[in-house]
Amino acid sequence: MKKELKKTIALFQANEITEYLIYKSLSKNVKGKNKKVLQSIAQDELKHYNAWKKYTDIDVKPKKLKIIFYLLLSKIMGLTFVMKMLENGEEDAEGIYSHVIKYLPETKEIIDDEIKHEKLLVNMINEEKIGYISSMVLGVNDALVEITGMLAGLTFALKNTSLIGLAGIITGIAASLSMGVSEYLSQEAENQNKKNDKSPIKAALYTSIAYIFTVILLVSPYFILKNYLFAFLLTISNAFVVVLVFTFFMSVVRTVSFKKIFLKMLVLSTGVSLLSFLIGLVAKKILGG
């Protein structure tokens, strides 16, 4: 076997043993069906590692930093997100696999088994919060549009960071409770019509928590900075980060276009902020501030 080909297969080994340890570690933190799925994927990874080892006849060390990264990511973003990220990594590697198949046609069976079986198993993962992602989208979207717009209007009307921050927090808390109640009634009505089986209480909580978390990020600059213009610019930056992180999360777990969702959310929140800014300027002139 050529030295370069052997080196490439050793890289496959490193990925397999690394992912084996990731799935094995993740399985220790979950119960029931998810635990069995993760253990099954882990065993597949170990099987593939040993299959590649037949060609290299060497043991390869796992990538410890990658293991730590994905375990930390699972704590922050959830199990489904990490599983989808790992699955996407497998798909990206298909091009490299095809290079090996030219020289070792028998490895195609290993590759097909890995890609198809893992995709099947990933889709079996059941994580509660993913079922309520629409409620989280509702909370984040509404907070971005309503609170960013309100802060833009108040910033140029009041020019006082303390007052603006206080108004933002009070409005945000009231709006989050209102959104939660609306989502509760909406889900309850859908349950009565047998359109879904989501818990109205949990849907309301996910909506309210997503809303208030976004509000805190948007309003916090007004309690940190004294200059209202700098505070507003930091709020806009925070809004951009929220849109970026949340749309990336949705694009991964739902396997949809990141660009499309990101641009839609960005245009909506920016458009409302600009409109509110203009209303603030008009109010300032009318009130003679």
C-alpha positions as CSV (number, residue, x, y, z in Angstrom):
1,M,0.0,0.0,0.0
2,K,1.3,3.5,-0.9
3,K,2.5,5.6,2.0
4,E,0.1,8.5,1.1
5,L,-2.9,6.2,1.0
6,K,-2.0,4.6,4.3
7,K,-1.7,8.0,5.8
8,T,-5.2,8.9,4.5
9,I,-6.7,5.8,6.0
10,A,-5.0,6.5,9.3
11,L,-6.9,9.8,9.3
12,F,-10.1,7.9,8.9
13,Q,-9.1,5.7,11.9
14,A,-8.5,8.8,14.0
15,N,-11.9,10.2,13.1
16,E,-13.6,6.8,13.9
17,I,-12.0,6.3,17.3
18,T,-12.6,10.0,18.2
19,E,-16.3,9.7,17.3
20,Y,-16.6,6.4,19.1
21,L,-15.4,8.1,22.3
22,I,-17.7,11.1,21.7
23,Y,-20.8,8.9,21.2
24,K,-19.8,6.6,24.1
25,S,-19.4,9.7,26.4
26,L,-22.7,11.2,25.3
27,S,-24.5,7.9,26.0
28,K,-23.5,8.1,29.6
29,N,-25.5,11.4,30.1
30,V,-28.9,10.1,28.6
31,K,-31.4,7.4,29.3
32,G,-33.8,5.1,27.5
33,K,-34.0,5.1,23.7
34,N,-31.4,7.8,23.2
35,K,-28.9,5.9,25.2
36,K,-29.4,2.8,23.1
37,V,-29.1,4.7,19.9
38,L,-25.9,6.4,21.0
39,Q,-24.4,3.1,22.1
40,S,-25.3,1.6,18.8
41,I,-23.6,4.4,16.9
42,A,-20.5,4.1,19.1
43,Q,-20.2,0.4,18.4
44,D,-20.5,1.2,14.6
45,E,-17.6,3.7,14.9
46,L,-15.5,1.2,16.7
47,K,-16.3,-1.5,14.1
48,H,-15.3,0.9,11.3
49,Y,-12.1,1.8,13.2
50,N,-11.1,-1.8,13.3
51,A,-12.0,-2.3,9.6
52,W,-9.7,0.6,8.6
53,K,-7.0,-0.8,10.9
54,K,-6.8,-4.0,8.8
55,Y,-5.3,-1.8,6.0
56,T,-2.9,0.2,8.2
57,D,-2.0,-2.4,10.9
58,I,-1.5,0.5,13.4
59,D,-3.3,2.0,16.3
60,V,-4.2,5.7,16.1
61,K,-4.8,8.1,19.0
62,P,-8.2,9.9,19.2
63,K,-8.4,13.7,18.9
64,K,-8.9,14.7,22.5
65,L,-9.7,18.4,21.8
66,K,-12.4,17.4,19.4
67,I,-13.9,15.1,22.1
68,I,-13.9,17.9,24.7
69,F,-15.3,20.4,22.2
70,Y,-18.3,18.2,21.3
71,L,-19.1,17.3,24.9
72,L,-19.1,20.9,25.9
73,L,-21.2,21.8,22.8
74,S,-23.8,19.1,23.8
75,K,-24.2,20.9,27.2
76,I,-24.8,24.2,25.5
77,M,-26.7,23.4,22.3
78,G,-28.2,20.0,23.1
79,L,-27.8,16.4,21.9
80,T,-29.6,16.8,18.6
81,F,-27.4,19.7,17.5
82,V,-24.2,17.8,18.2
83,M,-25.5,14.7,16.4
84,K,-26.4,16.7,13.3
85,M,-23.0,18.4,13.4
86,L,-21.2,15.0,13.5
87,E,-23.5,13.7,10.7
88,N,-22.7,16.7,8.5
89,G,-19.0,16.0,9.1
90,E,-19.5,12.5,7.8
91,E,-21.2,13.8,4.6
92,D,-18.3,16.3,4.1
93,A,-15.9,13.4,4.2
94,E,-17.5,11.5,1.3
95,G,-15.3,13.3,-1.2
96,I,-12.2,12.0,0.6
97,Y,-13.7,8.5,0.9
98,S,-14.2,8.4,-2.9
99,H,-10.5,8.9,-3.4
100,V,-9.7,5.8,-1.3
101,I,-12.4,3.7,-3.1
102,K,-10.4,4.1,-6.4
103,Y,-7.6,2.0,-4.8
104,L,-9.6,-0.1,-2.4
105,P,-13.0,-0.8,-3.9
106,E,-13.9,-3.1,-1.1
107,T,-14.0,-0.2,1.4
108,K,-17.2,1.1,-0.3
109,E,-19.2,-1.3,1.9
110,I,-17.7,0.2,5.0
111,I,-18.4,3.8,3.9
112,D,-22.0,3.1,2.7
113,D,-22.8,1.3,6.0
114,E,-21.4,4.2,8.0
115,I,-23.3,7.0,6.1
116,K,-26.6,5.2,5.8
117,H,-26.8,3.6,9.2
118,E,-25.7,6.7,11.1
119,K,-28.2,8.9,9.3
120,L,-30.9,6.4,10.3
121,L,-29.8,6.4,13.9
122,V,-29.5,10.2,14.1
123,N,-33.1,10.6,13.0
124,M,-34.1,8.2,15.9
125,I,-32.8,10.7,18.6
126,N,-35.7,12.2,20.5
127,E,-34.9,15.4,22.4
128,E,-37.8,17.3,24.0
129,K,-36.7,20.8,23.3
130,I,-36.4,20.2,19.5
131,G,-40.1,19.4,19.5
132,Y,-40.7,22.9,20.9
133,I,-38.3,24.7,18.5
134,S,-41.2,26.5,16.9
135,S,-42.1,28.0,20.3
136,M,-38.5,29.2,20.7
137,V,-38.5,30.7,17.2
138,L,-41.6,32.6,18.2
139,G,-40.0,34.0,21.4
140,V,-36.7,35.0,19.8
141,N,-38.3,36.5,16.6
142,D,-40.8,38.6,18.5
143,A,-38.2,39.8,21.0
144,L,-35.8,40.8,18.2
145,V,-38.5,42.7,16.3
146,E,-40.4,44.3,19.1
147,I,-37.7,45.1,21.7
148,T,-35.0,46.2,19.2
149,G,-37.6,48.4,17.5
150,M,-38.7,49.8,20.9
151,L,-35.1,50.5,22.0
152,A,-34.3,52.2,18.7
153,G,-37.3,54.5,19.2
154,L,-36.7,55.3,22.9
155,T,-32.9,55.8,22.4
156,F,-33.4,58.8,20.2
157,A,-36.5,60.1,22.0
158,L,-35.2,59.9,25.6
159,K,-31.3,59.9,25.3
160,N,-31.1,58.5,28.8
161,T,-29.6,55.0,29.1
162,S,-31.0,54.3,32.6
163,L,-34.5,55.2,31.6
164,I,-34.3,53.3,28.3
165,G,-32.9,50.2,30.0
166,L,-35.6,50.3,32.6
167,A,-38.3,50.7,30.1
168,G,-36.8,47.9,28.0
169,I,-36.8,45.5,30.9
170,I,-40.3,46.3,32.1
171,T,-41.7,46.0,28.6
172,G,-39.7,42.9,27.9
173,I,-40.9,41.0,31.0
174,A,-44.5,42.0,30.3
175,A,-44.2,41.0,26.7
176,S,-42.6,37.7,27.5
177,L,-45.5,36.8,29.8
178,S,-48.0,37.9,27.2
179,M,-46.3,35.8,24.5
180,G,-46.2,32.8,26.9
181,V,-50.0,33.1,27.5
182,S,-50.7,33.4,23.8
183,E,-48.6,30.4,23.0
184,Y,-50.3,28.4,25.7
185,L,-53.8,29.2,24.3
186,S,-52.6,28.5,20.8
187,Q,-51.2,25.0,21.7
188,E,-54.2,24.2,23.8
189,A,-56.5,25.0,20.9
190,E,-54.4,22.9,18.6
191,N,-54.5,20.0,21.0
192,Q,-58.3,20.2,21.2
193,N,-58.4,20.0,17.4
194,K,-55.9,17.0,17.6
195,K,-53.4,18.8,15.4
196,N,-50.5,18.1,17.8
197,D,-49.6,16.6,21.2
198,K,-47.3,19.3,22.6
199,S,-47.8,20.4,26.2
200,P,-49.2,23.9,26.2
201,I,-47.4,24.7,29.5
202,K,-44.0,23.6,28.1
203,A,-44.6,25.5,24.8
204,A,-45.5,28.6,26.8
205,L,-42.3,28.2,29.0
206,Y,-40.0,27.8,26.0
207,T,-41.5,30.9,24.3
208,S,-41.3,33.0,27.4
209,I,-37.7,31.9,28.3
210,A,-36.5,32.5,24.7
211,Y,-38.1,35.9,24.7
212,I,-36.8,37.1,28.1
213,F,-33.3,35.7,27.3
214,T,-33.2,37.8,24.1
215,V,-34.5,40.8,26.0
216,I,-31.7,40.6,28.5
217,L,-29.1,40.5,25.8
218,L,-30.7,43.5,24.0
219,V,-31.2,45.7,27.0
220,S,-28.0,45.0,29.0
221,P,-25.9,47.6,27.1
222,Y,-28.1,50.4,28.5
223,F,-27.1,49.3,32.0
224,I,-23.4,49.1,31.2
225,L,-22.8,52.2,29.1
226,K,-23.6,55.8,29.7
227,N,-23.5,57.0,26.1
228,Y,-26.9,56.2,24.6
229,L,-25.4,56.0,21.0
230,F,-22.8,53.4,22.0
231,A,-25.4,51.5,24.0
232,F,-27.7,51.3,20.9
233,L,-24.8,50.2,18.7
234,L,-24.0,47.4,21.1
235,T,-27.6,46.4,21.2
236,I,-27.6,46.1,17.4
237,S,-24.4,44.0,17.6
238,N,-26.1,41.8,20.2
239,A,-29.1,41.4,18.0
240,F,-26.9,40.4,15.1
241,V,-25.2,37.8,17.3
242,V,-28.6,36.4,18.5
243,V,-29.8,36.1,14.9
244,L,-26.5,34.5,13.9
245,V,-26.4,31.9,16.7
246,F,-30.1,31.0,16.6
247,T,-30.3,30.7,12.9
248,F,-27.2,28.5,12.8
249,F,-28.8,26.3,15.5
250,M,-32.0,26.0,13.5
251,S,-30.2,25.3,10.2
252,V,-28.3,22.5,11.8
253,V,-31.1,20.7,13.7
254,R,-33.7,21.2,10.9
255,T,-31.2,20.7,8.1
256,V,-32.3,23.8,6.2
257,S,-30.6,26.7,4.5
258,F,-28.7,28.9,7.0
259,K,-28.5,31.8,4.6
260,K,-32.2,32.0,3.9
261,I,-33.3,32.0,7.5
262,F,-30.5,34.3,8.6
263,L,-31.3,37.0,6.0
264,K,-35.0,36.8,6.7
265,M,-34.6,37.4,10.5
266,L,-31.9,40.1,9.9
267,V,-34.0,42.0,7.4
268,L,-37.1,41.9,9.7
269,S,-35.3,43.1,12.9
270,T,-33.2,45.7,11.0
271,G,-36.3,47.0,9.1
272,V,-38.3,47.4,12.3
273,S,-35.4,49.1,14.1
274,L,-34.9,51.6,11.3
275,L,-38.6,52.4,11.3
276,S,-38.7,52.8,15.0
277,F,-35.6,55.0,14.8
278,L,-37.4,57.3,12.4
279,I,-40.5,57.4,14.6
280,G,-38.2,58.4,17.6
281,L,-36.7,61.2,15.6
282,V,-40.1,62.5,14.6
283,A,-41.4,62.2,18.3
284,K,-38.3,64.1,19.4
285,K,-39.0,67.0,17.0
286,I,-42.7,67.1,17.9
287,L,-42.1,67.1,21.6
288,G,-39.3,69.6,21.2
289,G,-36.7,67.4,22.9
